[in-house]
Amino acid sequence: MASVCSGSLDGVEYSQRREKGLVKMTVPRTLAFCYLSLLWQRETITLSDLLRFVEAGHIPYMNAFQHFPEEMKLYGRDKGIFAIESWPDYEDIFKKMIEVATFLDLPRFPDITEDCYLHPNILCMKYLMEVNLPDEMHSFTCQVVKLTGVGDVDFLTFDPIARTAKTVKYDVQAVAVIVVVLKVLFLLDDNFEWSLSNLAEKYNEENKEDKPWFDFRKWYQVMKKTIDEKKEKWEKARAKYLWKSEKPLYHSSIDKSVVYKRREMVVNLQKQFSTLADSTPTVEKNNPSSFQFNWTEEDTARTCFHGHSLQGVLKKKGQSLLTKNSLYWLSTQKFCKSYCKHVTTYEESNFSLSYRFILNLFSFLLRIKTSILHEEVSLIEKKLFKKKYSKTKKKSRSRK
């Protein structure tokens, strides 16, 4: 029998097993497994939502062992399993989700159909509401989804054992579709979108009784202020986060008294410093929600753009409506030559300020790196503009 000072029996066995191809469960992999179960049940929650709930403390992750019953004594080697010192990363959890599903040899997951929350048509509507964009944009996102095929059941449904297993970042993909639509409508070249804003501003001043035209400049100002305030609160909350747990892990029963004495001193010092630095009472934890922003017509402090018209960016041609913008610039024309076919590194300086703002806005919303969203935008564009991509490839080959 193992000594109580050497760690739990599970902890000892865990640290000794080194079989090739063995996937050891960790706290991040447990979170990935939780997402797998949500995906199997087709629950109305995305991976970015799950990670935000962890961040807000709604899901035990940091110092999760504090919630264990008293009879579960953790010592020594258990510390290496349960001591988490970083926030969960979207890409890392996503990769671990695929890794766990493949290791367990899970069958094809239940189909992601059009009535499922994870379908891009539904998620696009959700994120359009989230970032205060006009409802009329949804018809354009649906068209992009249809033309690119990213709404097809076989494309969306996760199948770990398939030879060409497709794994979709549902939330990132939906947001990327919205970014592409914004480029189709407003170009986002730091010029065309502002000229359209001038037309919208003039129309709205002269026709105050009519349905207002969507003003990109005004939306930018409202969203920049809102996102800056939200980001500042988020950064402060992260800076103030207490990494040490109230119930610390110790290497042995001998160290227990020493560890608890140190912990008591740290807590007392933190209380004293927090009293000096900030006299405001701590705010109660909000209930978990998939929405971070709430936009209503009744809110006089902030403009709600949901009901605004896109008439200012469209023009009539016969019986149909076309966009005033006839141009489109591709986010990238360079893809990796390796099997993965991902795009090359995203460099901010190569892109317009408007495009960068849009990417930063959505990246913060999903808590992902901007480069991940840029890559997804590029992949949507590659599907949407196949001919344009093939032409650029032929030109580059002829130059060589």
QUIURGI-V217283 format. One record per pair of residues at least 12 apart in sequence whose ideal C-beta (glycine too) atoms are under 7 Angstrom apart, sorted by the first residue. I is the first residue (numbers start at 1). J is the second residue. Records with the same first field share a line. If there is no record, write none. Layout:
I=J, J
This chain:
4=75, 253
5=75, 76, 252, 253, 254
6=76
7=75, 76, 77, 78
8=73, 74, 75, 78
11=76, 77, 78, 81
12=77
14=81
15=77, 80
23=99, 100, 103
26=81
27=61, 64, 82, 84
28=88, 92, 93, 96
29=96, 100
31=54, 61, 88, 93
32=93, 96, 97, 100
33=100
35=47, 50, 93, 97
36=97, 100, 101
39=109, 158
40=109, 110
42=110, 112, 116, 118
44=117
45=290
46=170, 171
47=90, 93, 94, 171
48=90, 171, 366, 367, 368
49=290
51=88, 90, 93, 367
52=367
53=288
54=88
55=87
56=285, 288
57=285
58=288
61=84, 88
62=84
63=245
64=82
65=82, 249
66=245, 246, 247
74=249
75=251, 252
76=251, 252
78=249
79=249, 251
82=249
83=249
85=243
90=367, 368
91=372
94=169
98=167
101=160
102=160
105=161
106=160
107=161
108=157, 159
109=157, 158, 159
111=153, 157
112=153, 156, 157
113=153
118=170
119=151, 156
120=145, 150, 151, 173, 174, 177
121=142, 145, 151
123=170, 171, 174
124=138, 141, 174, 177, 178
125=138
127=174, 175, 178
128=178
129=306
130=291, 292, 293, 365
131=223, 361, 365
132=219, 222, 223, 295, 304, 305, 306
133=305
134=214, 305, 306, 308, 310
135=306, 307
136=309, 310
137=181, 310
140=181, 184
141=177, 178, 181
144=177, 180, 181, 384
145=177
147=384
148=380, 383, 384
149=383
150=173, 380
156=168
169=376
171=366
172=366, 368, 372, 373, 376
173=376
175=362, 366, 373
176=373, 376, 377, 380
177=380
179=358, 362, 377
180=377, 380, 381, 384
182=358
183=328
184=323, 325, 328
185=313, 323, 325
186=216, 313, 325
187=325, 327
188=352, 354, 355, 358
189=329, 352
190=352, 353, 354
192=325
193=216, 354
194=217
196=216, 312, 313
197=215, 216, 217
199=312
200=213, 214, 215, 312
201=215
203=312
211=309
212=308, 309
213=308, 309, 311, 312
214=305, 308, 309, 310, 312
218=303
219=305
220=357
222=302, 303
223=361
226=293, 302
227=361, 364
231=364
242=270
244=263, 266
248=263
292=365
330=381, 385, 388
331=374, 377, 378, 381
332=344, 378
333=389, 392
342=375
343=375, 378
345=371
346=370, 371, 374
359=373, 374
